[in-house]
């Protein structure tokens, strides 16, 4: 009887170890598919002739997966290529998987709930690290180094009916706790505002210039539209990496081509 009990205990321990191993290595054992990986810039034709039929298939495919899908962010260099969604609030997609809409630590990149496609500024939120692993917005940290700017300065927001082209204008850290004199620019977290008065925009941009990592030579004025990316900074709960990109062109899809 003692041997049987001992065998049962050993079996339970072995099962527990096995289950624990599966949990720890779940990402390696069951890798998450890279949503949007089917997007081929050469086929879509960004920067030249746009093949609407190629993009229409991609849009419809991702919209069928998730009806909150609004478009895809693609850097020309391939630095980031990720679908983005509309969100009803700040928590909806913070830890929600794009495909299953179930809990996922890496979340989904989403548009600020107060913004729309018509906003002066559209802020997109995405995670940087998941249990030490790279996720959607991790590569954006490459832009902190000036030598990485030239090859990664152009990007697109590909929507259902058009491509909006952007150039990175500002890269900086914002102090979200408002208690770090080294990064004074949060000032109420203006970077997420969908609309700015002329005075507020001047105030914001002057603050950026005091803390930006380098001068890109690109300036934003009250006449411009722009997008903002926010993501975390590793081991710094008080900081966020902010990248602001100026809209430089719009390319409409010709459905009849």
Wavefront OBJ file of the C-alpha trace (Angstrom):
o trace
v 0.000 0.000 0.000
v 2.824 2.394 0.873
v 4.420 1.728 -2.511
v 1.158 2.507 -4.280
v 0.747 5.780 -2.384
v 4.355 6.691 -3.088
v 3.849 5.968 -6.788
v 0.727 8.138 -6.879
v 2.566 11.026 -5.208
v 5.463 10.702 -7.651
v 3.028 10.625 -10.576
v 1.273 13.775 -9.347
v 4.615 15.569 -8.955
v 5.714 14.543 -12.451
v 2.412 15.757 -13.935
v 2.760 19.075 -12.087
v 6.302 19.506 -13.412
v 5.170 18.692 -16.948
v 2.294 21.179 -16.796
v 4.594 23.822 -15.352
v 7.074 23.291 -18.171
v 4.330 23.664 -20.765
v 3.265 26.953 -19.157
v 6.797 28.342 -18.954
v 7.603 27.407 -22.539
v 4.124 27.911 -23.961
v 5.245 30.603 -26.407
v 7.922 28.332 -27.849
v 5.676 25.265 -27.941
v 2.658 27.114 -29.287
v 4.029 30.231 -31.022
v 1.489 32.962 -31.709
v 1.017 33.670 -35.406
v 2.242 37.033 -36.596
v -0.925 38.810 -37.624
v -0.456 40.745 -40.838
v 2.563 38.711 -41.955
v 0.899 38.120 -45.316
v 1.285 41.803 -46.180
v 3.907 42.100 -48.924
v 4.940 45.688 -49.591
v 6.181 44.752 -53.026
v 2.798 43.338 -53.993
v 0.784 46.131 -52.438
v 3.026 48.673 -54.121
v 3.501 51.314 -51.446
v 5.137 54.405 -52.878
v 4.296 53.491 -56.476
v 1.222 51.961 -58.102
v -1.174 50.612 -55.506
v -2.702 47.235 -56.294
v -6.086 47.639 -54.594
v -7.118 44.024 -55.117
v -4.086 42.743 -53.190
v -4.768 45.024 -50.260
v -8.535 44.484 -50.345
v -7.968 40.776 -49.750
v -5.701 41.498 -46.780
v -8.118 43.992 -45.252
v -11.075 41.688 -45.637
v -9.097 38.784 -44.175
v -8.165 40.688 -41.019
v -11.573 42.336 -40.678
v -13.163 38.894 -40.816
v -10.966 37.877 -37.886
v -11.785 40.966 -35.834
v -14.428 43.543 -36.746
v -12.613 46.171 -34.642
v -9.730 46.048 -37.133
v -9.104 49.490 -38.639
v -5.895 49.091 -40.628
v -2.260 48.058 -40.581
v 0.816 50.027 -39.537
v 3.797 49.221 -41.734
v 7.280 50.749 -41.645
v 8.914 50.757 -45.080
v 11.962 49.085 -43.531
v 9.879 46.317 -41.961
v 10.702 47.598 -38.465
v 7.052 47.221 -37.440
v 4.171 45.583 -39.293
v 1.084 45.206 -37.141
v -2.713 45.446 -37.380
v -4.408 48.086 -35.246
v -7.919 48.243 -33.854
v -10.495 50.678 -32.586
v -11.082 50.406 -28.832
v -14.059 51.476 -26.742
v -11.851 52.176 -23.731
v -8.214 51.975 -22.623
v -8.547 48.504 -21.106
v -10.406 46.711 -23.884
v -7.328 45.622 -25.853
v -4.618 46.203 -23.289
v -4.441 42.449 -22.581
v -6.689 41.094 -25.337
v -5.612 38.985 -28.297
v -6.419 40.291 -31.781
v -7.654 36.947 -33.103
v -9.394 35.252 -30.212
v -10.349 38.332 -28.183
v -9.286 36.319 -25.165
v -6.750 37.299 -22.506
v -3.218 37.693 -23.864
v -0.436 39.545 -22.034
v 0.862 41.072 -25.259
v -2.482 42.718 -26.000
v -3.283 44.346 -29.340
v -2.156 47.707 -30.715
v -5.139 50.058 -30.451
v -6.148 53.615 -31.237
v -6.812 56.015 -28.385
v -10.560 55.734 -27.647
v -10.938 59.518 -27.841
v -9.446 59.731 -31.340
v -10.726 58.874 -34.799
v -9.425 58.803 -38.360
v -10.375 62.473 -38.613
v -8.369 63.553 -35.565
v -5.404 65.886 -35.786
v -3.434 63.382 -33.713
v -4.053 59.634 -33.522
v -2.283 57.921 -30.636
v -1.655 54.177 -30.810
v -0.772 52.109 -27.741
v 1.215 48.887 -27.815
v 3.360 46.823 -25.458
v 7.137 46.572 -25.569
v 8.072 43.512 -23.513
v 6.187 40.371 -22.522
v 8.020 38.271 -19.958
v 11.275 39.579 -21.377
v 10.296 38.745 -24.955
v 9.919 41.209 -27.838
v 6.358 42.048 -28.879
v 4.595 44.412 -31.291
v 6.208 47.751 -30.386
v 9.568 46.477 -29.137
v 11.352 47.409 -32.399
v 10.341 51.064 -31.986
v 13.112 51.395 -29.409
v 15.618 51.165 -32.271
v 14.600 54.724 -33.150
v 16.084 56.009 -29.890
v 19.470 55.752 -31.630
v 20.003 58.400 -34.300
v 21.910 56.028 -36.578
v 18.714 54.008 -37.017
v 16.595 56.944 -38.125
v 17.294 57.166 -41.858
v 16.419 53.572 -42.636
v 13.286 53.621 -40.463
v 11.871 57.113 -40.940
v 8.990 56.320 -43.309
v 5.835 54.395 -42.464
v 2.262 53.901 -43.584
v -1.145 53.459 -42.043
v -2.986 51.269 -44.534
v -6.742 51.700 -44.291
v -9.632 50.204 -46.237
v -9.704 52.885 -48.907
v -6.338 54.611 -48.706
v -2.751 54.602 -47.533
v -1.629 57.430 -45.273
v 2.100 58.065 -45.444
v 4.140 59.442 -42.514
v 7.658 60.482 -41.596
v 9.001 60.184 -38.058
v 9.408 63.687 -36.628
v 10.123 63.311 -32.891
v 11.448 60.549 -30.633
v 11.547 61.108 -26.881
v 10.737 59.766 -23.426
v 7.751 61.141 -21.511
v 7.552 61.005 -17.731
v 4.060 59.745 -16.950
v 4.522 60.181 -13.194
v 5.376 63.863 -13.574
v 8.144 63.683 -10.989
v 11.318 63.371 -13.045
v 13.030 66.690 -13.846
v 15.112 64.928 -16.517
v 11.958 64.281 -18.582
v 9.669 67.242 -17.885
v 7.546 66.967 -20.979
v 4.528 64.961 -19.864
v 2.755 68.075 -18.533
v -0.636 66.409 -18.477
v 0.282 63.826 -21.118
v -0.430 66.074 -24.100
v 0.891 63.483 -26.513
v -2.440 61.625 -26.447
v -4.645 64.651 -27.157
v -6.622 64.141 -30.407
v -6.869 67.894 -31.025
v -4.656 70.862 -30.126
v -5.235 74.580 -30.137
v -2.389 76.473 -31.819
v -1.144 77.604 -28.418
v -1.330 74.127 -26.903
v 0.511 72.598 -29.863
v 3.317 75.167 -29.636
v 3.625 74.476 -25.921
v 3.766 70.725 -26.540
v 6.277 70.856 -29.390
v 8.566 73.226 -27.479
v 8.547 70.691 -24.668
v 9.509 67.915 -27.071
v 12.417 69.882 -28.470
v 13.865 70.137 -24.969
v 14.024 66.356 -24.520
v 14.047 64.737 -27.995
v 16.864 62.291 -28.622
v 17.928 64.056 -31.823
v 16.713 66.560 -34.406
v 15.123 64.797 -37.378
v 14.725 68.027 -39.323
v 10.982 67.355 -39.577
v 8.680 69.942 -38.033
v 4.978 69.720 -37.237
v 2.704 72.764 -37.393
v -0.948 73.401 -36.639
v -1.706 72.681 -40.303
v -0.460 69.109 -40.042
v -1.959 65.805 -39.016
v 0.194 63.284 -37.189
v 0.208 59.953 -35.397
v 1.785 59.083 -32.063
v 3.050 55.734 -30.811
v 3.273 55.104 -27.070
v 5.015 52.122 -25.539
v 6.772 51.188 -22.298
v 10.449 51.594 -21.441
v 12.130 48.508 -20.022
v 12.702 48.694 -16.251
v 11.276 52.247 -16.117
v 7.669 52.337 -14.972
v 7.809 56.125 -14.921
v 8.690 56.556 -18.599
v 7.075 55.935 -21.960
v 8.703 55.987 -25.375
v 6.849 58.423 -27.612
v 7.283 58.581 -31.380
v 5.450 61.287 -33.317
v 5.178 61.011 -37.104
v 3.952 63.676 -39.508
v 1.493 62.831 -42.278
v 3.121 63.583 -45.632
v 0.794 62.021 -48.200
v -2.412 60.097 -48.839
v -2.783 57.544 -51.594
v -6.353 56.597 -52.436
v -7.139 53.107 -53.692
v -8.794 52.942 -57.083
v -11.360 50.182 -56.792
v -11.889 50.171 -60.539
v -8.227 49.646 -61.454
l 1 2 3 4 5 6 7 8 9 10 11 12 13 14 15 16 17 18 19 20 21 22 23 24 25 26 27 28 29 30 31 32 33 34 35 36 37 38 39 40 41 42 43 44 45 46 47 48 49 50 51 52 53 54 55 56 57 58 59 60 61 62 63 64 65 66 67 68 69 70 71 72 73 74 75 76 77 78 79 80 81 82 83 84 85 86 87 88 89 90 91 92 93 94 95 96 97 98 99 100 101 102 103 104 105 106 107 108 109 110 111 112 113 114 115 116 117 118 119 120 121 122 123 124 125 126 127 128 129 130 131 132 133 134 135 136 137 138 139 140 141 142 143 144 145 146 147 148 149 150 151 152 153 154 155 156 157 158 159 160 161 162 163 164 165 166 167 168 169 170 171 172 173 174 175 176 177 178 179 180 181 182 183 184 185 186 187 188 189 190 191 192 193 194 195 196 197 198 199 200 201 202 203 204 205 206 207 208 209 210 211 212 213 214 215 216 217 218 219 220 221 222 223 224 225 226 227 228 229 230 231 232 233 234 235 236 237 238 239 240 241 242 243 244 245 246 247 248 249 250 251 252 253 254 255 256 257
